[in-house]
Amino acid sequence: MTAAPGNSRVVITGLGVIAPVGIGKVAFWDNLLAGRSGIDFLQSLPAENLPCKLAAEIRDFDPLEHVYQKKFLKVMSRDIQLGVCAASMAMKDAGMQAGEVTPERLGVEFGTGHISFTPQELADAASDVADPANPEAYTRWGEGQLGKIAPLWLLRQLPNMPACHVAIEHNARGPNNTITSADSSPLLAMQEAMRVIQRDHADAMIVGACASNIHPVDIARISLYENLSRRDDDPARACRPFDRDRDGTIVGEGAAVFVLEKYEHAVRRGADIYCEVLSVGAGCDGRGYQNGAGGTGLVRAMSAAMDRAGIRPDELGHINAHGKSTKRDDWVESRAYHQALGDEAESIPVVALKSYFGNFDAGAGAVELAGSIMALRHGMLPMTLNYEHPDPLCRLNVVRDEPVRLRNRTAMSVNRTIMGQSTAAVLRAL
């Protein structure tokens, strides 16, 4: 199980994570093993008029502790701050000293989603044109009101800005790209980073994703097309992937970033290697109900990833599931496992980490991947929270009640968007 002939092996040598269950890899892992949920009642904003009053928020986060170029904080949204700070953690964790990587050989691949702005940012500009006593005021917008918007306002919302800020922070002058494909973004970013390294266009890549849906407009918007849990009697038990009684997901926020490196380069500088990225596969459901209901895109993504890695289903030590905790998505995902893995679908240990921190677009997939990498490092798999009544339509070996020891050090992590774009990555501890 090595890289395809002619391709460089790609390994992960650094990890940074900022999540509702912990800031930094140690706190994050300790809380996963202890089964501590990061979901609670919304505290950072009024929730009485929102469709869901629960969220997975990150508390006690101070970007000043991690950002090098502090003057840029004023043009960073919450999402960007999380991503840039997680990248600084990852680079520090990789122990990559100045000069060990030529700047032109260090690149950035980042996944992001929709970045919202706060109404207060445009309040001054909108105040006069919203005057009901002067219905023609909006026609004068360009003359007087436009100038009241801060010149750099848009920089807080552009999805490519996390990758830009990370590159500036770490003098990464190599290939730089942003993937905006919702939940599938982090693994697609990892796939592209692998290709960059294997084409010998870089020795190392900073790869990750970030997102924050802790915003009244986001929560209202997401509730229009997504099922959000209404179980506000016990927040920690609200998100219940693959459980019979699940009623929806929970919004959240977070970021995780990884340093991917050419194997020979990592060995030469004496890096501590977490695992090898054997492969990444991708697919999309395509047109028609049958394709979506069967999760054909996820089937193709998993099959492609295993084929490229040269492994069989029975060689997987665990699956890190998308596990969104909605009725339809969990059913579709379960069917896809049975199609792609056959009889092994009911025996491979499955963990659904969204039960700890909900779903937050691109960032959730990256944080989940951090969980799998830490599981490979420690040989233990956290349990899935709130899996109390197995859904008979989701016949999976979901880890419950307590963490379990891994049967081997090979893992597959998967993600799928609501539109059916899917990704799967196969990792192996060395």
C-alpha positions in Angstrom: 0.0 0.0 0.0 2.2 2.8 -1.3 1.7 5.7 -3.8 1.1 4.8 -7.4 4.2 4.1 -9.5 5.9 7.3 -10.4 4.1 9.3 -7.7 5.7 10.7 -4.6 4.4 9.5 -1.3 2.5 12.3 0.6 2.4 12.4 4.4 0.9 14.6 7.1 3.4 16.2 9.4 1.5 19.0 11.1 -2.1 19.4 12.5 -3.9 22.4 13.9 -7.5 22.4 15.0 -9.9 24.9 16.5 -13.3 23.3 17.3 -16.2 23.6 19.7 -14.8 20.6 21.7 -11.3 22.0 22.0 -8.7 24.5 20.8 -5.5 22.7 19.9 -5.0 19.0 19.2 -4.5 18.0 22.8 -7.7 19.5 24.2 -9.6 18.4 21.0 -8.5 14.8 21.3 -9.0 14.6 25.1 -12.6 15.8 24.8 -13.4 13.4 22.0 -12.1 10.5 24.0 -14.0 11.7 27.1 -17.3 12.0 25.0 -17.7 15.7 25.8 -20.2 17.4 23.5 -19.6 20.9 22.1 -23.3 21.6 21.5 -25.2 23.8 23.8 -27.7 26.7 23.8 -26.7 29.7 21.7 -24.9 32.2 23.8 -23.1 34.6 21.5 -26.3 36.0 20.0 -30.1 36.3 20.8 -31.8 33.1 19.9 -35.5 33.6 20.9 -36.6 34.3 17.3 -34.4 31.8 15.5 -35.6 28.5 14.1 -33.0 26.6 16.1 -31.7 27.8 19.5 -28.8 25.4 19.7 -25.3 25.6 18.2 -21.7 24.3 18.6 -19.8 27.5 19.5 -16.1 28.0 20.1 -15.5 29.8 23.3 -12.4 31.4 24.8 -10.9 31.8 21.3 -8.4 34.7 21.0 -6.9 35.2 17.5 -4.3 37.4 18.9 -2.6 34.4 20.4 -2.0 32.8 17.0 -2.1 35.4 14.2 1.4 36.8 13.3 0.2 39.7 11.1 -2.1 41.2 13.7 -2.9 44.3 11.6 -4.9 42.0 9.2 -7.4 41.0 11.9 -9.6 44.0 11.0 -10.2 42.5 7.5 -10.7 38.9 8.8 -14.2 37.5 9.4 -14.7 34.9 12.1 -14.3 32.2 9.5 -11.0 33.5 8.3 -9.6 34.0 11.8 -10.3 30.4 12.6 -8.6 29.2 9.4 -5.5 31.4 9.8 -5.0 30.5 13.4 -5.4 26.8 12.8 -2.8 27.1 10.0 -0.4 28.7 12.5 -1.0 25.8 14.9 -0.3 23.3 12.1 2.9 24.9 11.0 4.1 25.1 14.5 3.2 21.4 15.1 5.1 20.4 11.9 8.2 22.0 13.4 9.0 23.6 10.0 11.7 26.2 10.6 12.5 29.1 8.4 14.6 27.9 5.4 13.6 24.3 5.6 11.2 24.8 2.7 12.0 27.2 -0.1 9.1 29.7 -0.1 8.4 28.9 -3.8 8.1 25.2 -2.9 5.5 25.8 -0.1 1.9 26.2 -1.2 -1.7 26.6 0.2 -4.9 24.8 -0.6 -8.0 25.8 1.4 -11.6 24.9 1.5 -14.2 27.5 2.4 -17.9 28.0 2.2 -20.3 30.9 2.4 -18.9 33.7 4.6 -21.6 36.0 6.0 -21.4 39.6 7.0 -23.0 41.3 9.9 -25.8 43.9 9.3 -23.9 46.4 11.3 -21.2 46.5 8.7 -23.6 48.1 6.2 -25.9 49.9 8.7 -24.6 53.4 8.1 -24.8 53.1 4.3 -28.3 51.7 4.4 -29.8 54.0 7.0 -30.8 56.9 4.8 -32.0 54.8 1.8 -34.2 52.8 4.1 -36.1 55.9 5.2 -39.8 55.3 4.5 -40.4 59.1 4.4 -38.2 59.4 1.4 -39.0 56.5 -1.0 -36.7 58.0 -3.7 -33.6 57.9 -1.5 -32.4 54.6 -2.9 -31.8 56.3 -6.3 -29.1 58.5 -4.7 -27.2 55.4 -3.3 -24.2 55.8 -5.5 -23.8 59.5 -4.7 -23.8 59.6 -1.0 -24.3 56.2 0.6 -21.7 54.0 -1.2 -18.9 56.0 0.3 -20.0 55.1 3.8 -19.0 51.5 3.2 -15.5 50.7 4.4 -13.2 50.3 1.4 -11.9 46.9 2.5 -15.3 45.6 3.6 -15.5 42.9 1.0 -12.2 41.4 2.1 -14.0 39.9 5.1 -16.3 37.9 2.9 -14.2 36.7 -0.1 -13.8 32.9 0.2 -10.3 33.0 -1.2 -9.0 35.2 1.7 -8.2 32.4 4.1 -5.7 31.0 1.6 -4.3 34.5 0.9 -3.8 35.3 4.6 -2.2 31.9 5.3 0.2 32.4 2.4 1.2 35.8 3.8 1.6 34.5 7.3 4.0 31.8 6.3 5.6 33.3 3.2 4.2 30.5 1.1 4.8 31.6 -2.5 4.0 28.3 -4.2 0.7 27.1 -5.7 -2.3 28.7 -4.0 -5.9 27.7 -4.5 -9.3 27.8 -2.9 -12.0 25.1 -3.2 -15.6 26.2 -2.6 -17.6 23.0 -2.7 -19.3 23.1 0.7 -18.8 19.9 2.8 -16.6 18.2 0.3 -14.1 21.1 0.1 -11.4 20.0 2.6 -10.9 16.6 1.0 -11.0 18.1 -2.5 -8.3 20.6 -1.3 -6.3 17.7 0.0 -6.6 15.9 -3.3 -5.4 18.9 -5.2 -2.5 19.4 -2.8 -1.4 15.8 -3.3 -1.4 16.4 -7.1 0.7 19.5 -6.7 3.3 17.6 -4.6 3.3 14.6 -6.9 3.8 16.9 -9.9 6.9 18.1 -8.1 5.5 21.7 -8.0 5.9 21.9 -4.2 7.6 20.1 -1.3 4.9 21.0 1.2 1.4 22.3 1.2 -0.7 23.9 3.9 -4.2 22.3 3.5 -7.4 22.9 5.5 -10.8 24.4 5.7 -12.8 26.8 7.9 -16.3 28.0 8.5 -18.6 29.6 11.0 -22.4 29.4 10.8 -22.9 31.1 14.2 -24.8 34.0 12.6 -28.6 34.8 12.7 -28.8 35.1 8.9 -26.9 31.8 8.4 -29.1 30.0 10.9 -32.3 31.3 9.2 -31.0 30.6 5.7 -29.8 27.1 6.5 -33.2 26.2 8.1 -34.9 26.8 4.8 -33.2 23.9 3.1 -31.7 21.8 5.9 -33.3 20.0 8.8 -32.1 21.6 12.1 -32.7 19.7 15.3 -35.5 21.1 17.5 -34.4 18.9 20.5 -33.7 21.9 22.8 -34.6 20.0 26.0 -31.1 18.5 26.1 -28.6 20.2 23.8 -25.8 17.7 24.2 -28.2 14.9 22.9 -29.6 16.9 20.0 -27.3 15.7 17.2 -27.8 11.9 16.7 -26.2 10.5 13.5 -27.7 7.2 12.3 -29.9 7.1 15.4 -33.6 6.2 14.8 -34.8 9.3 16.6 -32.6 11.9 14.9 -34.5 15.0 13.7 -31.8 17.2 12.2 -28.3 18.6 12.4 -26.9 21.5 14.4 -25.0 24.5 13.1 -21.4 25.1 14.4 -18.0 26.6 13.6 -14.4 25.5 13.4 -11.3 24.9 11.4 -8.6 22.3 10.9 -5.4 22.6 8.9 -2.8 20.0 7.9 0.8 20.2 6.6 1.1 17.8 3.7 4.7 17.0 2.7 6.6 14.9 0.3 7.7 11.8 2.2 11.4 12.1 1.4 11.4 15.8 2.3 9.8 15.0 5.7 12.2 12.2 6.4 15.2 14.4 5.5 14.3 17.1 8.0 13.4 14.6 10.7 9.7 15.4 10.8 7.2 13.6 13.1 4.9 11.9 10.6 1.2 11.4 11.6 0.2 9.3 8.6 0.4 8.8 4.9 -2.4 10.0 2.6 -2.8 7.0 0.3 -5.5 8.5 -1.9 -8.5 10.7 -2.4 -11.5 9.9 -4.6 -14.4 12.2 -5.7 -17.7 11.7 -7.4 -21.1 13.4 -7.8 -24.6 11.9 -7.8 -25.6 13.3 -11.2 -29.1 13.9 -12.5 -32.2 11.9 -11.3 -33.7 10.8 -8.0 -32.3 7.4 -8.2 -28.7 8.7 -8.3 -29.3 10.9 -5.3 -31.2 8.4 -3.2 -28.5 5.8 -3.8 -25.6 8.2 -3.1 -23.9 7.2 -6.4 -21.4 10.0 -6.1 -20.3 8.7 -2.7 -20.1 5.2 -4.0 -17.8 6.4 -6.8 -15.7 8.4 -4.4 -15.1 5.5 -2.0 -14.5 3.0 -4.8 -12.0 5.3 -6.5 -10.2 6.1 -3.2 -9.8 2.4 -2.4 -8.7 1.4 -5.9 -6.0 4.1 -6.0 -4.8 3.1 -2.5 -4.8 -0.6 -3.5 -6.8 -1.7 -0.5 -9.9 -3.9 0.1 -12.8 -2.9 2.3 -11.8 -5.5 5.0 -8.5 -3.7 5.3 -10.1 -0.5 6.6 -9.7 0.0 10.4 -12.5 2.6 10.6 -14.7 4.9 8.6 -15.1 8.6 9.6 -18.6 9.1 8.4 -20.3 12.3 7.1 -23.1 11.5 9.6 -25.1 14.7 9.3 -27.9 13.5 11.5 -30.8 14.2 9.1 -33.1 11.4 8.1 -32.5 11.5 4.4 -28.7 12.1 4.4 -27.9 9.3 6.8 -30.1 6.9 4.8 -28.3 7.9 1.6 -24.9 7.5 3.2 -25.7 4.1 4.7 -26.9 2.8 1.3 -23.7 4.1 -0.3 -21.6 2.1 2.2 -23.4 -1.1 1.4 -23.0 -0.6 -2.3 -19.3 0.3 -2.1 -18.2 -2.0 0.6 -20.5 -5.0 0.3 -20.8 -7.2 3.4 -18.0 -5.3 5.1 -20.3 -2.3 5.5 -21.8 -3.9 8.6 -18.5 -4.8 10.3 -16.2 -1.8 9.8 -16.2 0.5 12.8 -17.9 3.8 12.0 -17.7 7.1 13.9 -19.8 10.2 13.3 -18.0 13.1 14.9 -20.7 15.6 14.0 -22.5 14.3 17.1 -19.9 16.3 19.0 -19.9 19.6 17.1 -22.6 19.6 14.5 -22.2 20.6 10.8 -20.5 23.8 9.6 -20.0 23.5 5.9 -16.4 23.1 4.7 -14.9 23.4 8.2 -16.7 20.3 9.6 -15.1 17.9 7.2 -11.6 19.2 8.1 -12.3 18.9 11.8 -13.6 15.4 11.3 -10.4 14.5 9.4 -8.4 15.8 12.3 -10.3 13.3 14.5 -9.3 10.4 12.3 -5.7 11.5 12.2 -5.6 11.6 16.0 -7.3 8.3 16.2 -4.6 6.8 13.9 -1.9 8.4 16.1 -3.3 6.9 19.3 -4.8 3.7 18.0 -8.2 4.5 19.6 -11.5 5.5 18.0 -13.9 7.9 19.9 -17.5 6.8 20.3 -20.4 8.4 18.5 -22.5 10.4 20.9 -26.3 9.8 21.2 -26.4 6.6 19.2 -29.0 5.0 21.5 -31.6 3.4 19.1 -30.0 2.1 15.9 -32.0 3.0 12.8 -32.8 -0.3 11.0 -32.4 1.5 7.7 -28.8 2.4 8.6 -27.2 -1.0 9.2 -23.7 0.1 10.3 -21.2 -0.8 13.0 -21.5 2.6 14.7 -19.1 2.9 17.7 -21.1 3.6 20.8 -20.9 3.8 24.6 -17.1 4.0 24.8 -14.0 4.4 22.6 -12.7 1.2 21.0 -9.2 0.2 20.0 -8.6 0.3 16.3 -8.3 -3.1 14.6 -5.7 -1.6 12.2 -4.2 1.8 11.3 -5.9 2.4 8.0 -8.9 4.8 7.8 -11.3 6.3 5.3 -12.9 9.7 5.9 -15.9 10.7 3.7 -17.9 13.9 3.1 -21.0 14.6 0.9 -22.8 17.9 0.1 -26.5 18.3 -0.1 -26.2 18.4 -3.9 -24.4 15.0 -3.9 -20.8 16.0 -4.5 -18.8 13.5 -2.5 -15.2 12.8 -1.5 -13.4 10.0 0.3 -9.8 9.9 1.6 -7.8 6.9 2.7 -5.1 7.4 5.3 -2.6 5.0 6.9 -0.4 5.5 10.0 3.2 4.7 9.3 
